[in-house]
Amino acid sequence: MTFTGRLGSSSRPVRVAIIGAGPSGFYAAGALLQQKDAHVSIDLFDRLPTPYGLVRYGVAPDHQKIKSVTRIYERTMKDSRVRYFGNVDLGADITHAELKSHYDQIVYAVGAQSDKRLGIPGEDLKGSFSATEFVAWYNGHPDFRHFSFDLSVESVAVIGVGNVAMDVTRILAKSVAELETTDITDYALEALRDSNVKRIHIFARRGPVQAKFTNPEIKELGELEIADVIVNPADLVLDDASQAEMEGDRTARRNLETLQALAERGSTGKPKQVIFHFLRSPTEISGPAGAVSAMTTEKNALQATETGYVACRGIGTFAEYDVGLVFRSIGYRGVPIPGVPFHDRWGIIPNEKGRVTAEHGGAVVPGEYTVGWAKRGPTGVIGTNKPDAVETVKLMMEDVKNAAASVPGDPAAANSSGSQVCPSPNARQMRSAQDKTDGHGRPSDIVPLLQKKGVPYVSFADWQILEQIENERGALRGQPRVKITDVDEMLRLIQSAKAEPVLP
C-alpha cells in the first residue's frame, strides 16, 4: 500500500470520528482543534437528531445559565474541520467495522445512559422509576416523551442525594409559575399543573457530610415559592468519622451549614414540603394490585473503613412511609456498544487514561479512545469533561506521532541522534489501520454511505433550522425555547424548511 502523506500533515489529516455529541464529545473535538502539531478532520455522530446530549436532556429546565455552554460548542461546529451527523445510530445505521475502515481514530463519548438499581423487592412495581426516566421525560428526550407519571399522589420518595435527585425534587416542588418561563416540555408542564404532590421525601443512606449535591443545588430548595424544606436537627449531629471527613471538604462544610439553616427555619406553612431523611436505606417497595403505595427503610449507622471511606450499616430499625411514586437516583452506568469492549461491573468502556483496552487491564485497542462518563464513570459536573477530554486527546496525539514515526524513511521516524525510532506495537497496528483507510474508506465517503443506506442524517445546519423554530416558538410565549420532542416531526420540519424557495 502506498502512503500518500505523513499522518497529521495538511495533505493527510488525522481522521477522527467522535461517537456522542454531548459535552464530552464537544470538549474532545475542541481539544483536537487546538492541536498545533497535527492537522485533523472530525466527524461528530449522535443517535438523536439534536446535539448537546446531557445539556439538552439532562440539565434541569430552570437552569438556563448552565445551558449557555452550548455557545462554546457552536463555535466548535463552525470550524470547517468539523461535521455533525445527527440521527445516526452506531450499530444500526453505521457499524463499528465501517467506522474503523473510514477513520484513523474513534472516540466514544457515549456517557452513561442507564441507571443503577436498588436491588430490593418491589422495585419494578408500577410507580417505581429511575430519576433518569423522569428527567428525560420533562426535558423532552424523544425516547421518553410517551412516559406517564401519576402525579395525583400526595407523597413521593426520591432516593439519593446527588444533584439529579435535587433536580427531580425541585421540579416536583416548584409552582407552575416558576416553571412556565423555562424550557420544560408542554406535556410535563400540564401534568405538573394538575399535580397533587404535597410531600417529597428525600432518602440518603449516609449522612449530610456524604451527600453528593453541590451547595447551589441545596440552597435552591430553600428558595422555593410554595415548598418548605424540613430537616431533622438530630440528623445533622455528626459522628467522629463524618467530622473528620468534613475537615478537608469545603463543599461538605457549606452543605452542612445550609442544612442547619434550613433545619432552624422549619415549616413556614407553605403548601408543599421537602423532607430529608438521612441514614435511611430502602429495603422494600410495596403496594396492592402491583402499584406503589409504601416504602420501607432501615436506619443506618456510619463507620469509617480502613481506607477512610465512611460506610453505613443497617441497625435493624425499620420505618414505613406512605408514598405513591418512587424515583431512584443512586448512580448511572454505561450501556455496551456492539463491537466495543465493555466493563460490565463498572459500567464503563475499559481504558487506560482514555485509550480503550480489550478488557480491564488488558491490551490497548489501537485507534480507539473514550472520554466522559463512558471513560471514568458518572462523576463530576459538565465542566469536569473538559480536562478529561484533554487527557485523552493528549494520548491520541502521542499515538499519531508514533504512527507517523513508523513510516520507513519518514524524517519524523528519526530521533535527535538520527537513529530510526522503533515503534510500539500499538503504533504499528495504528499505522496498518491508517494504510487501510488510505486505500479504502475515507470520511468523504460517509455521506454517500449513509445515503445509500437511506439514513436521514441531520447536519449541523439542519439542527440550526430546528433550533430557530424552537427559539421562535419560545419567544412568542416568553420561554427560552419550545422543544420539539418527536424525531419524525424534527425531520419533517427540516425537510419543509429546506424545500422553501429562497427569497431574493
Residue pairs with C-beta under 8 A, 6 or more apart in sequence:
1 435
1 436
1 438
1 439
2 438
3 407
3 435
3 438
4 11
4 12
4 438
5 11
5 12
6 12
6 404
6 407
6 410
6 412
7 14
7 104
7 400
7 403
7 404
7 431
7 434
8 14
8 37
8 38
8 39
8 40
8 400
8 401
8 404
9 39
10 39
12 39
12 438
13 38
13 39
13 40
13 41
13 81
14 38
14 39
14 40
14 41
14 104
14 105
14 396
14 400
15 40
15 41
15 102
15 103
15 104
15 105
15 437
15 442
15 443
16 32
16 40
16 41
16 42
16 43
16 103
16 104
16 105
16 106
16 107
16 396
17 42
17 43
17 45
17 99
17 102
17 103
17 105
17 106
17 107
17 443
18 25
18 28
18 29
18 42
18 43
18 44
18 45
18 106
18 107
18 109
19 25
19 45
19 90
19 99
19 106
19 107
19 108
19 109
19 110
19 337
20 45
20 46
20 53
20 108
20 109
20 110
20 111
20 372
20 374
21 44
21 45
21 46
21 51
21 52
21 53
21 84
21 86
21 109
22 46
22 51
22 52
22 53
22 54
22 55
22 109
22 111
22 372
23 52
23 53
23 54
23 55
23 69
23 73
23 372
23 382
23 385
24 109
24 111
24 371
24 372
24 373
24 374
24 375
24 385
24 388
24 389
25 44
25 46
25 53
25 107
25 109
25 371
25 372
26 44
26 51
26 52
26 72
26 73
26 76
27 371
27 385
27 386
27 388
27 389
27 390
28 107
28 109
28 371
28 389
28 392
28 393
29 42
29 44
29 76
29 82
30 72
30 76
30 389
31 386
31 389
31 390
31 393
32 40
32 42
32 393
32 396
33 40
33 42
33 76
33 79
33 81
33 82
35 393
35 397
37 397
37 401
38 397
38 400
38 401
40 81
41 81
41 443
42 81
42 82
42 83
43 82
43 83
43 84
43 85
43 103
43 443
43 446
44 51
44 77
44 82
44 83
44 84
44 85
45 85
45 86
45 88
45 90
45 94
46 53
46 84
46 85
46 86
46 87
46 88
47 87
47 88
47 89
47 90
48 86
48 87
48 141
48 142
48 487
49 86
49 87
49 458
49 462
49 463
49 466
49 487
49 490
49 491
49 494
50 56
50 86
50 463
50 466
50 490
51 73
51 77
51 84
51 86
51 460
51 463
52 70
52 73
53 111
54 111
54 382
55 66
55 67
55 69
55 70
55 382
56 67
56 70
56 139
56 140
57 135
57 136
57 139
57 140
57 141
58 135
58 136
58 139
58 164
59 66
59 67
59 139
59 382
60 135
60 139
60 167
60 170
60 171
61 138
61 139
61 171
61 179
61 182
61 183
61 184
62 170
62 171
62 174
62 178
62 179
62 182
62 184
63 167
64 182
64 183
64 480
66 382
67 480
69 382
76 82
77 84
77 460
83 443
83 459
83 460
84 458
84 459
84 460
84 463
85 446
85 450
85 457
85 458
85 459
86 457
86 458
86 459
86 462
86 463
87 93
87 455
87 456
87 457
87 458
87 487
87 491
88 94
88 450
88 455
88 457
90 96
90 99
90 337
90 338
91 337
91 338
91 339
93 450
93 453
93 455
93 457
94 446
94 449
94 450
94 453
94 455
95 338
95 339
96 337
96 338
96 339
96 340
97 339
98 441
98 449
99 106
100 106
100 367
100 433
101 436
101 437
101 440
101 441
102 437
102 441
102 442
102 443
102 445
102 446
102 449
103 367
103 437
103 443
104 367
104 400
104 403
104 430
104 433
104 434
104 437
105 367
105 368
105 369
105 396
105 399
105 400
106 367
106 368
106 369
107 369
107 370
107 371
107 392
107 396
108 337
108 340
108 349
108 356
108 368
108 369
108 370
108 371
108 374
109 370
109 371
109 372
109 374
110 334
110 335
110 337
110 372
110 374
111 334
111 372
111 373
111 374
112 332
112 333
112 334
112 347
112 348
112 373
112 374
112 377
112 378
113 332
113 334
113 335
114 132
114 332
114 333
114 334
114 335
114 347
115 130
115 131
115 132
115 328
115 329
115 330
115 331
115 332
115 333
116 328
116 330
116 331
116 332
116 333
116 347
117 123
117 328
118 159
118 282
118 328
118 330
120 282
120 283
120 284
120 285
121 284
121 285
121 286
122 128
122 284
122 285
122 286
122 287
122 292
122 295
123 285
123 328
125 285
125 286
125 287
125 290
125 291
125 292
126 287
126 290
126 291
126 292
127 150
127 153
127 287
127 291
127 292
127 324
127 325
127 326
128 285
128 292
128 325
128 326
128 328
129 149
129 325
129 326
129 327
129 328
130 327
130 328
130 329
131 158
131 160
131 164
131 165
131 167
131 168
131 327
131 328
131 329
132 164
132 332
133 144
133 147
134 147
134 149
134 168
134 171
134 327
135 164
135 167
135 168
136 143
136 144
137 144
137 145
137 147
137 149
137 185
137 188
138 171
138 184
138 185
138 188
139 184
139 185
139 483
140 185
140 188
140 483
140 484
140 485
141 485
142 485
142 486
142 487
145 185
145 187
145 485
145 486
148 191
149 191
149 325
150 324
150 325
151 191
151 192
151 194
151 195
151 196
151 197
151 325
152 194
152 195
152 196
152 324
153 196
153 197
153 323
153 324
153 325
154 196
154 197
154 198
154 199
154 324
155 197
155 198
155 199
155 200
155 201
155 321
155 322
155 323
155 324
156 172
156 197
156 199
156 200
156 201
156 323
156 324
156 325
156 326
156 327
157 201
157 203
157 282
157 295
157 321
157 323
157 325
157 326
157 327
158 165
158 168
158 169
158 172
158 200
158 201
158 202
158 203
158 327
158 329
159 165
159 203
159 282
159 326
159 327
159 328
159 329
159 330
160 202
160 203
160 204
160 328
160 329
160 330
160 331
161 202
161 204
161 211
161 212
161 213
162 211
162 212
162 213
162 329
163 212
163 213
163 214
163 217
163 381
164 329
165 202
165 213
165 327
165 329
166 213
166 217
166 218
166 220
166 221
167 217
168 327
168 329
169 200
169 202
169 221
169 274
170 220
170 221
170 224
171 179
171 184
171 192
172 192
172 195
172 197
172 200
173 197
173 200
173 221
173 224
173 226
173 227
173 272
173 274
174 192
174 224
174 225
174 226
174 227
175 225
175 226
176 189
176 192
176 193
177 225
178 224
178 225
179 189
179 192
180 189
180 479
181 478
181 479
182 479
182 480
183 474
183 479
183 480
183 481
183 482
183 483
184 192
185 483
185 485
186 482
197 272
197 325
198 271
198 272
198 273
199 272
199 273
199 275
200 227
200 272
200 273
200 274
200 275
201 275
201 277
201 321
201 323
202 274
202 275
202 276
202 277
203 277
203 280
203 281
203 282
203 297
204 210
204 211
204 276
204 277
204 278
204 279
204 280
205 279
205 280
205 281
205 300
205 312
206 278
206 279
206 300
206 302
206 310
206 312
207 235
207 238
207 239
207 242
207 278
207 279
207 302
207 310
208 235
208 236
208 238
208 242
208 252
208 255
208 256
208 259
208 278
209 238
209 242
209 243
209 245
209 246
209 249
209 252
209 255
209 256
209 310
210 242
210 245
210 252
210 310
211 218
211 252
211 255
213 255
214 251
214 381
215 251
215 254
215 255
215 258
218 255
218 258
218 259
218 262
219 258
221 227
221 229
221 262
221 274
222 229
222 258
222 261
222 262
222 265
224 270
224 272
224 274
225 270
226 270
226 271
226 272
227 270
227 271
227 272
227 273
227 274
228 265
228 266
228 267
228 268
228 269
228 270
228 272
228 273
228 274
229 262
229 265
229 273
229 274
229 276
230 262
230 266
230 267
230 273
230 274
230 275
230 276
231 259
231 260
231 262
231 263
231 276
232 263
232 276
232 277
232 278
233 260
233 263
233 264
235 276
235 277
235 278
235 279
236 256
236 259
236 260
236 263
238 246
238 256
239 302
240 304
241 302
241 303
241 304
241 310
242 302
242 310
244 304
245 252
245 308
245 310
246 252
246 253
246 256
259 276
267 273
277 297
279 299
279 300
279 301
279 302
279 312
280 297
280 298
280 299
280 300
280 319
281 297
281 298
281 300
281 312
281 314
282 295
282 296
282 297
282 326
283 296
283 297
283 298
283 314
283 318
284 295
284 296
285 292
285 294
285 295
285 296
285 326
286 292
286 293
286 294
286 295
286 296
287 293
287 294
291 324
292 323
292 324
292 325
292 326
293 322
293 323
293 324
294 320
294 321
294 322
294 323
295 320
295 321
295 323
295 326
296 318
296 319
296 320
296 321
297 318
297 319
297 320
297 321
298 314
298 315
298 316
298 317
298 318
299 314
299 315
299 316
299 317
299 318
299 319
300 312
300 313
300 314
300 315
301 312
301 313
301 315
302 310
302 311
302 312
303 310
303 311
303 312
303 313
304 310
304 311
305 311
331 378
332 347
332 373
332 378
333 346
333 347
333 348
333 377
333 378
334 342
334 347
334 348
334 349
334 373
334 374
336 342
336 344
337 349
340 349
340 356
340 368
341 349
341 350
341 356
341 357
341 358
341 359
341 362
341 365
342 348
342 349
342 350
343 349
343 350
343 359
343 360
346 360
346 377
347 377
348 370
348 373
348 374
348 375
348 376
348 377
349 356
349 370
349 374
349 375
350 356
350 357
350 358
350 359
350 360
350 361
350 362
351 357
351 369
351 370
351 375
352 364
353 391
353 392
353 395
354 369
354 370
354 371
354 375
354 388
354 391
354 392
354 395
354 396
355 364
355 365
355 368
355 369
355 392
355 395
355 399
356 364
356 365
356 368
356 369
356 370
357 363
357 364
357 365
358 364
358 365
364 426
366 399
366 426
366 429
366 430
366 433
367 399
367 429
367 430
367 433
369 392
369 395
369 396
370 392
371 385
371 388
371 389
371 392
372 385
372 388
372 389
373 379
375 388
375 392
376 388
380 388
399 426
399 427
399 430
401 412
402 421
402 423
402 424
402 426
402 427
402 430
403 423
403 427
403 430
403 431
403 434
404 410
404 412
404 413
405 412
405 413
405 421
405 423
405 427
406 413
406 421
406 423
406 427
406 428
406 431
407 413
407 431
408 420
413 420
413 421
414 420
414 421
415 421
423 431
447 457
450 457
456 491
458 490
458 491
458 494
462 494
462 498
465 493
465 494
465 497
465 498
466 484
466 490
466 493
466 494
467 481
469 484
469 493
469 497
470 481
470 482
470 483
470 484
471 480
471 481
473 481
473 482
474 480
474 481
474 482
484 490
484 493
